[in-house]
Amino acid sequence: MKNRFIALGIGFILVVPGYFLMTKKQVDTSRTLEMVQRDMVSSITEKGRVQSVNEYQVVAKSEGRILSIPIKEGDWVEGGNPLVRVDTDLALQKCKEAQSQLTVREVELKQVLDGLKTKKVLLDAGSLSKFDYDESQKQVQLAQSQLTIAQVQVASARILLRNQMYVAPGQLQVTKIVVEKGAVIVPNTLLMQLADPRHLKVEVRVKEFDAPFIKVGQVAWVSLSTNKRIRIKSTVTQVQPILEKVGETYAMKVCVAFSVTQNIWIKPGSQVDVQVITGESSHVWTLPQSAVLVENGRYFVQVKSEKAIQKKLIAVGLQNTRDIEIKSGLMPHEKVIFP
């Protein structure tokens, strides 16, 4: 037992000084660096999927059978160009019947109005009773009501006919055709989708702590997630003012928009990275992010001199994934411990 305590004591004597020697050696040999003056860019990067700014869904407005589809996926169409031809025989027949009925009601109203004028003369001459004249007035009112109904029927028949015609709302590209020739459609059936691939947008979710730095009008770079060299300059066009819950955190929806001409890589459906530039400064003093300590929202650095290591409070500015701008609290020549 006595030998065991002696051994433990010797071990303690050897280990403790060794620990302090190692600690002292680690501090003394820490790498140091000085601030570097450079141009600084801060940004926030999130992932998203490309969409067309102008997307249009062609939906059936009434029942019918598709006679033909004079376009195919990938085609460009001009405003007013036919997209789908639907059987219009029934709609045309209803339109003709309604128009014919309207003509009959117009003739009937004219006849009872002419008869009322004649009876008014007879009434004034004392040759017609007031009762008979009132009955003629009731016939005019009935004819006017029937004419109004006929006019509504004509308008409804024309709407039905117009609903059988599907034309492009503007210069767009056909991105998807859902139905085929001969298909029977009912109201709200999706027929096809159109889009303008020249004007695109991306919606991303920005983390809660990054949200205050995003502003409308900021420059953003959109690049393919699989190839960072393919990128397009864009602009932040919309910032959702309310945070929404995403999983266990909160985020803000941000939309960036851009136009393309001959870029065949970035198109609707592409998975992209969106880098929003939140700040730019020229010739500012910077340190690597790893050289700066953050405690309770305040920033510190460890400055090494010949005599001691001093912890100094600093003020910072722009930040990115690599560097951080040092605005005050540190002199250019001072040596900062760089772990």
SULZI-V89488 format. One record per backbone hydrogen bond with DSSP energy under -1.0 kcal/mol. CO is the residue of the C=O (numbers start at 1). NH is the residue of the N-H. If there is no record, write none. Layout:
co->CO nh->NH
co->CO nh->NH
//
This chain:
co->1 nh->5
co->2 nh->6
co->3 nh->7
co->4 nh->8
co->5 nh->9
co->6 nh->10
co->7 nh->11
co->8 nh->12
co->9 nh->13
co->10 nh->14
co->11 nh->15
co->12 nh->16
co->14 nh->18
co->15 nh->19
co->16 nh->20
co->17 nh->21
co->18 nh->22
co->19 nh->23
co->20 nh->24
co->21 nh->25
co->22 nh->26
co->23 nh->27
co->24 nh->28
co->25 nh->29
co->27 nh->30
co->31 nh->338
co->33 nh->336
co->36 nh->286
co->38 nh->284
co->40 nh->281
co->42 nh->278
co->42 nh->279
co->44 nh->276
co->46 nh->274
co->48 nh->272
co->50 nh->269
co->51 nh->201
co->54 nh->196
co->56 nh->194
co->58 nh->191
co->58 nh->192
co->60 nh->188
co->64 nh->185
co->65 nh->87
co->66 nh->182
co->68 nh->85
co->72 nh->75
co->75 nh->174
co->77 nh->172
co->78 nh->81
co->81 nh->168
co->84 nh->166
co->85 nh->67
co->85 nh->68
co->88 nh->92
co->89 nh->93
co->90 nh->94
co->91 nh->95
co->92 nh->96
co->93 nh->97
co->94 nh->98
co->95 nh->99
co->96 nh->100
co->97 nh->101
co->98 nh->102
co->99 nh->103
co->100 nh->104
co->101 nh->105
co->102 nh->106
co->103 nh->107
co->104 nh->108
co->105 nh->109
co->106 nh->110
co->107 nh->111
co->108 nh->112
co->109 nh->113
co->110 nh->114
co->111 nh->115
co->112 nh->116
co->113 nh->117
co->114 nh->118
co->115 nh->119
co->116 nh->120
co->117 nh->121
co->118 nh->122
co->119 nh->123
co->120 nh->124
co->121 nh->125
co->122 nh->127
co->129 nh->133
co->130 nh->134
co->131 nh->135
co->132 nh->136
co->133 nh->137
co->134 nh->138
co->135 nh->139
co->136 nh->140
co->137 nh->141
co->138 nh->142
co->139 nh->143
co->140 nh->144
co->141 nh->145
co->142 nh->146
co->143 nh->147
co->144 nh->148
co->145 nh->149
co->146 nh->150
co->147 nh->151
co->148 nh->152
co->149 nh->153
co->150 nh->154
co->151 nh->155
co->152 nh->156
co->153 nh->157
co->154 nh->158
co->155 nh->159
co->156 nh->160
co->157 nh->161
co->158 nh->162
co->159 nh->163
co->161 nh->164
co->162 nh->165
co->166 nh->83
co->166 nh->84
co->168 nh->80
co->172 nh->77
co->173 nh->195
co->174 nh->74
co->176 nh->193
co->180 nh->183
co->183 nh->66
co->185 nh->64
co->186 nh->189
co->189 nh->60
co->191 nh->178
co->191 nh->179
co->192 nh->58
co->193 nh->175
co->193 nh->176
co->194 nh->56
co->195 nh->173
co->196 nh->199
co->198 nh->260
co->199 nh->53
co->200 nh->258
co->201 nh->51
co->202 nh->256
co->204 nh->254
co->206 nh->252
co->207 nh->210
co->207 nh->211
co->210 nh->213
co->211 nh->214
co->215 nh->218
co->218 nh->236
co->219 nh->277
co->220 nh->234
co->221 nh->275
co->222 nh->232
co->223 nh->273
co->227 nh->230
co->230 nh->224
co->232 nh->222
co->234 nh->220
co->235 nh->257
co->236 nh->217
co->238 nh->255
co->244 nh->251
co->246 nh->249
co->249 nh->246
co->250 nh->208
co->251 nh->244
co->252 nh->206
co->253 nh->240
co->254 nh->204
co->255 nh->237
co->255 nh->238
co->256 nh->202
co->257 nh->235
co->258 nh->200
co->267 nh->270
co->270 nh->50
co->271 nh->225
co->272 nh->48
co->273 nh->223
co->274 nh->46
co->275 nh->221
co->276 nh->44
co->279 nh->42
co->281 nh->40
co->284 nh->38
co->285 nh->326
co->286 nh->36
co->287 nh->324
co->288 nh->291
co->289 nh->292
co->293 nh->300
co->295 nh->298
co->298 nh->295
co->299 nh->314
co->300 nh->293
co->301 nh->312
co->302 nh->337
co->303 nh->310
co->308 nh->305
co->310 nh->303
co->312 nh->301
co->315 nh->327
co->315 nh->328
co->318 nh->325
co->322 nh->289
co->323 nh->320
co->324 nh->287
co->325 nh->317
co->328 nh->315
co->331 nh->334
co->335 nh->304
co->336 nh->33
//
